[in-house]
Amino acid sequence: MVHVGETAGAEIADLLNNLLEEVEELRRTKVSITRIVPGQQPVHEFIEEPV
């Protein structure tokens, strides 16, 4: 805030807090896909859905 001013500093702090919340949400809802062979398509793309 010393270098950019109080208003801009508050906006930057708010932006960083929003980004942190978004990253935490992504971590909570993340689905891990392990690739067995480098460059191979994820396994879930090859599984057929039941009809």
Buried (B, 14 or more C-beta within 10 A) or exposed (E): EEEEEEEEEEEEEEEEEEEEEEEEEEEEEEEEEEEEEEEEEEEEEEEEEEE
